[in-house]
């Protein structure tokens, strides 16, 4: 019988923990039954954060090997160089509207039902037959022309840069902005078609001539077309949502159409234009949040504020010129509740308040 005491002891590799094994890393929700790799803005993560934050990968956060994909003749992924603005943490931006795929369908569906019901009721009640010719002509020319503004911004501004931002949160907000503009342009087109078929002497094709040749609309058209040529996505958002929409868009929609429609016996147009104003209020909320974050960035805030001042010096004069060129349309309706001077002053004051809230200085060009 062999002596077991003389047998060699078997050796096994010792387990050595390197903190790279599954479950070793600690992150904000390590001890929670709901796992997140980010810190929620509030105590609990929202559905918006769960489906948006970190969905788009970023080498600065998770891709230690760098971008895993790229463009054939350019940088990989979502380059921060696509804008001159800088941020110490682009991922700090969260859309205050918390828009994502489900919300955009739900919200837009509600607006479409509202507009459709309004138009159906107007046709049933023959509401258009009670309008005076001057108001019909105003809607025919000017609201029809504004349809081109919304369509141009939708297709060639916001849609063009809706994946240019460095984070998914920014790109989602811009994509929703594009959807808002596109739907509103379509609402105006359907409205124009309904009026054309109402047998009230409405020329549904007049808007083309107005947009292409009417002197009062050419500076607005020029600004929109200049916007489509901007390559810097942040400048595009800033010029469109902060400057143009405040000094021209809200001036026309809110300070004119929404103010005088009822006095001209029209309760249909404010309902439709009001949806566009509601959209812009939401789009302005995310825009204000983004540029306030950039203007107050601890590392790049001063440089960003100087950059924004340069953008203001370029776009404010253009938009003021476009606004002033629209002055003649204030005298077209038979019943007028406001003057152009009052409307422009109100638009400028709201613009000043927006810049102050964002942390920017009022440009001298605003009062020239």
C-alpha positions in Angstrom: 0.0 0.0 0.0 1.4 3.3 -1.1 2.4 5.9 1.5 0.0 8.8 0.9 2.2 11.1 3.0 4.9 11.1 0.3 2.5 12.2 -2.5 2.9 15.8 -3.8 0.3 18.3 -2.9 -1.8 19.4 -5.9 -1.6 23.2 -6.7 -4.5 25.3 -8.0 -4.3 28.9 -9.3 -5.2 31.3 -6.6 -8.2 33.6 -7.2 -7.0 37.1 -7.6 -9.5 40.0 -7.7 -8.6 42.8 -10.0 -11.8 44.9 -9.7 -12.5 44.3 -13.4 -14.9 41.4 -12.9 -18.7 41.8 -13.4 -20.3 43.6 -10.5 -17.2 45.2 -9.1 -17.8 48.7 -10.4 -19.8 51.1 -8.3 -22.0 53.6 -10.1 -24.9 55.9 -9.0 -27.5 53.0 -8.7 -25.2 50.1 -7.8 -27.2 49.3 -4.7 -30.6 49.8 -6.4 -32.8 47.3 -8.2 -33.0 49.9 -11.0 -29.6 50.2 -12.7 -28.4 53.4 -14.3 -25.0 54.6 -15.4 -25.8 58.2 -14.9 -26.9 60.4 -12.0 -30.5 61.6 -12.4 -31.3 65.3 -12.3 -33.7 64.6 -9.4 -34.1 61.9 -6.8 -35.5 59.4 -9.2 -34.7 58.9 -12.9 -37.5 59.8 -15.3 -38.5 57.9 -18.3 -37.0 60.6 -20.5 -33.6 60.1 -18.8 -33.8 56.3 -19.0 -34.4 56.3 -22.8 -32.2 59.3 -23.7 -29.1 59.7 -21.4 -26.1 57.7 -22.6 -28.0 56.0 -25.4 -25.5 57.7 -27.7 -22.0 56.5 -26.8 -19.2 58.9 -26.1 -15.5 58.2 -25.7 -15.3 60.7 -22.9 -17.7 58.6 -20.9 -17.8 54.9 -21.9 -15.8 54.1 -25.1 -12.3 53.8 -23.7 -11.0 52.6 -27.1 -12.3 55.7 -28.9 -15.1 55.9 -31.5 -16.0 52.5 -32.9 -17.3 54.1 -36.1 -16.7 57.2 -38.1 -17.1 59.1 -41.4 -15.0 58.1 -44.5 -13.2 61.4 -44.8 -13.8 63.0 -41.4 -13.9 62.5 -37.6 -15.7 59.7 -35.9 -19.0 59.7 -34.1 -20.4 63.0 -33.0 -17.5 65.5 -33.1 -17.5 68.4 -30.8 -15.8 70.4 -33.5 -19.1 70.8 -35.3 -19.7 74.0 -33.3 -17.4 76.8 -32.1 -19.2 76.7 -28.7 -17.5 74.7 -25.9 -18.7 72.8 -22.9 -16.9 71.1 -20.1 -19.8 68.5 -20.0 -22.2 68.4 -23.0 -24.1 65.6 -21.2 -25.2 68.1 -18.5 -27.9 69.3 -20.8 -31.3 67.7 -20.3 -34.4 68.8 -22.2 -36.7 70.6 -19.7 -39.6 69.4 -21.9 -38.4 65.8 -21.5 -39.2 65.1 -25.1 -38.6 61.6 -26.6 -40.2 59.3 -29.2 -43.4 58.7 -27.2 -44.0 62.3 -26.2 -43.6 63.7 -29.7 -46.2 61.3 -31.2 -48.6 61.9 -28.3 -48.3 65.7 -28.2 -48.4 66.1 -32.0 -51.4 63.8 -32.2 -53.3 65.9 -29.7 -52.5 69.1 -31.7 -53.6 67.5 -35.0 -56.9 66.5 -33.5 -57.4 70.0 -32.2 -56.7 71.6 -35.6 -58.8 69.0 -37.5 -61.8 69.6 -35.2 -61.4 73.4 -35.5 -61.4 73.2 -39.3 -64.3 70.8 -39.5 -66.4 73.0 -37.3 -65.4 76.1 -39.3 -66.6 74.4 -42.6 -69.8 73.1 -40.9 -70.7 76.6 -39.6 -69.5 78.4 -42.8 -67.4 80.6 -40.6 -65.3 82.0 -43.4 -68.3 83.6 -45.2 -68.5 86.2 -42.4 -65.0 87.6 -42.9 -64.5 90.9 -44.5 -62.5 91.1 -47.8 -59.6 92.9 -46.2 -59.1 90.1 -43.6 -59.3 87.4 -46.2 -56.7 89.2 -48.3 -54.5 89.5 -45.2 -54.7 85.8 -44.5 -54.3 84.9 -48.1 -51.0 86.9 -48.5 -49.4 86.9 -45.1 -50.3 83.7 -43.3 -49.7 81.9 -46.6 -46.2 83.5 -46.8 -45.5 82.5 -43.2 -46.1 78.9 -44.2 -42.9 79.1 -46.3 -41.0 80.3 -43.2 -42.1 77.3 -41.1 -41.4 74.8 -43.9 -38.0 76.2 -44.7 -36.9 76.1 -41.0 -38.4 72.6 -40.6 -36.7 71.0 -43.6 -33.5 73.0 -44.1 -32.6 74.2 -40.6 -33.6 71.9 -37.8 -33.9 68.7 -39.8 -30.5 69.4 -41.3 -28.7 69.5 -37.9 -30.9 67.2 -35.8 -27.9 64.7 -35.4 -25.1 67.2 -35.3 -25.0 67.7 -31.5 -22.5 65.9 -29.3 -25.2 64.2 -27.2 -28.4 62.3 -27.7 -30.2 64.7 -25.4 -29.4 67.7 -27.7 -30.2 65.9 -30.9 -33.6 64.6 -29.6 -34.6 68.2 -28.7 -33.6 69.5 -32.1 -35.4 66.6 -33.9 -38.6 67.4 -32.0 -38.1 71.1 -32.9 -38.0 70.0 -36.6 -41.2 67.9 -36.2 -43.0 70.9 -34.6 -42.1 73.2 -37.5 -43.0 70.6 -40.1 -46.4 69.9 -38.6 -47.2 73.6 -38.2 -46.3 74.2 -41.9 -48.6 71.4 -42.9 -51.4 72.8 -40.7 -51.1 76.2 -42.5 -51.1 74.4 -45.8 -54.3 72.5 -45.0 -55.9 75.8 -43.7 -55.0 77.5 -47.0 -56.6 74.6 -48.9 -59.8 74.8 -46.8 -60.1 78.5 -47.4 -59.5 78.0 -51.2 -62.4 75.5 -51.3 -64.8 77.7 -49.2 -66.1 79.8 -52.1 -65.3 83.1 -50.4 -63.0 84.6 -53.0 -59.8 83.3 -51.4 -56.8 82.8 -53.8 -54.9 79.8 -52.4 -51.9 80.3 -54.7 -51.3 83.9 -53.9 -48.8 83.0 -51.1 -46.2 81.9 -53.8 -46.1 85.3 -55.4 -46.0 87.0 -52.0 -43.1 84.9 -50.8 -41.1 85.2 -54.0 -41.8 88.9 -54.8 -43.6 91.0 -52.2 -41.1 93.6 -51.0 -42.3 93.4 -47.4 -41.4 89.7 -47.2 -38.1 89.6 -49.0 -35.9 90.5 -46.0 -37.6 87.7 -44.0 -37.0 85.3 -46.9 -33.4 86.4 -47.0 -32.8 85.6 -43.3 -34.4 82.2 -43.6 -32.3 81.4 -46.6 -29.2 82.6 -44.8 -30.0 80.3 -41.9 -30.0 77.3 -44.2 -26.4 78.1 -45.1 -25.0 78.0 -41.5 -22.7 75.1 -40.8 -22.3 75.5 -37.1 -25.3 73.7 -35.4 -25.2 75.8 -32.2 -25.1 79.1 -34.2 -28.0 77.8 -36.2 -30.1 77.0 -33.1 -29.1 80.4 -31.5 -29.8 82.4 -34.7 -33.2 80.7 -35.3 -34.7 80.2 -31.9 -33.2 83.0 -29.9 -32.9 85.8 -32.5 -35.2 85.2 -35.5 -38.1 83.6 -33.7 -38.1 86.4 -31.1 -37.7 89.4 -33.4 -39.6 88.1 -36.4 -41.5 84.9 -35.7 -43.2 85.9 -32.4 -43.6 89.4 -33.8 -45.8 88.2 -36.6 -47.6 85.3 -34.9 -48.1 86.6 -31.4 -47.9 90.4 -31.6 -50.0 90.7 -34.8 -52.1 87.7 -35.9 -53.1 86.6 -32.4 -53.9 90.2 -31.4 -56.2 91.2 -34.3 -57.8 88.1 -35.6 -60.8 88.2 -33.2 -61.5 91.8 -34.0 -61.9 90.8 -37.6 -64.4 88.1 -36.8 -61.9 85.3 -37.1 -61.8 82.7 -34.3 -60.2 80.0 -36.4 -56.8 81.5 -37.2 -55.8 82.1 -33.5 -56.5 78.4 -32.8 -54.2 77.2 -35.6 -51.5 79.9 -35.0 -51.7 79.3 -31.3 -50.4 75.7 -31.8 -47.3 77.2 -33.5 -46.8 79.6 -30.6 -47.2 76.7 -28.1 -44.6 74.7 -30.1 -42.2 77.6 -30.0 -42.6 78.1 -26.3 -41.5 74.5 -25.8 -38.6 74.8 -28.3 -37.5 78.1 -26.6 -37.4 76.3 -23.3 -34.8 73.8 -24.4 -32.9 76.4 -26.3 -32.8 78.7 -23.2 -31.6 75.8 -21.1 -28.8 74.8 -23.5 -27.4 78.3 -24.0 -27.7 79.2 -20.4 -25.6 76.1 -19.6 -23.0 77.2 -22.1 -22.9 80.8 -21.0 -22.4 79.8 -17.4 -19.9 77.0 -18.0 -17.1 77.2 -15.4 -14.4 76.5 -17.9 -15.7 77.9 -21.2 -18.4 80.4 -20.1 -16.5 83.6 -20.9 -15.4 82.4 -24.4 -19.0 81.2 -25.1 -20.5 84.6 -24.1 -18.0 86.4 -26.5 -19.0 83.9 -29.2 -22.7 84.5 -28.7 -22.1 88.3 -28.8 -20.5 87.8 -32.2 -23.5 85.8 -33.4 -25.9 88.5 -32.0 -23.9 91.2 -33.9 -24.5 89.3 -37.1 -28.1 88.1 -36.8 -29.8 90.9 -34.8 -29.4 93.6 -37.6 -30.7 91.1 -40.2 -33.7 90.2 -38.1 -34.5 93.8 -37.2 -34.4 94.7 -40.9 -36.8 91.8 -41.7 -39.1 92.9 -38.9 -39.2 96.6 -40.0 -39.8 95.5 -43.6 -43.1 93.8 -42.4 -44.5 97.1 -41.1 -46.9 97.6 -44.1 -48.9 94.5 -43.3 -50.0 96.0 -39.9 -52.2 98.4 -41.9 -53.8 95.8 -44.2 -56.6 94.5 -41.9 -59.7 96.5 -41.5 -59.8 96.2 -37.7 -56.4 96.8 -36.0 -55.9 96.5 -32.2 -52.1 97.3 -32.2 -49.6 99.5 -34.0 -46.4 98.2 -35.5 -44.4 100.3 -33.1 -46.1 98.8 -30.1 -45.7 95.2 -31.5 -42.0 95.7 -32.2 -41.3 97.3 -28.8 -43.0 94.3 -27.1 -41.0 91.8 -29.2 -37.7 93.7 -28.4 -38.5 93.7 -24.7 -39.2 90.0 -24.6 -35.9 89.5 -26.5 -34.0 91.5 -23.9 -35.5 89.5 -21.1 -34.5 86.3 -22.8 -30.9 87.4 -23.2 -30.8 88.6 -19.6 -32.1 85.2 -18.4 -29.5 83.4 -20.5 -26.7 85.6 -19.0 -25.9 87.6 -22.2 -25.5 91.3 -22.8 -28.0 93.3 -24.8 -26.5 94.0 -28.2 -26.3 97.6 -29.3 -27.6 96.6 -32.7 -31.0 96.1 -31.1 -31.8 99.8 -30.9 -30.2 100.9 -34.1 
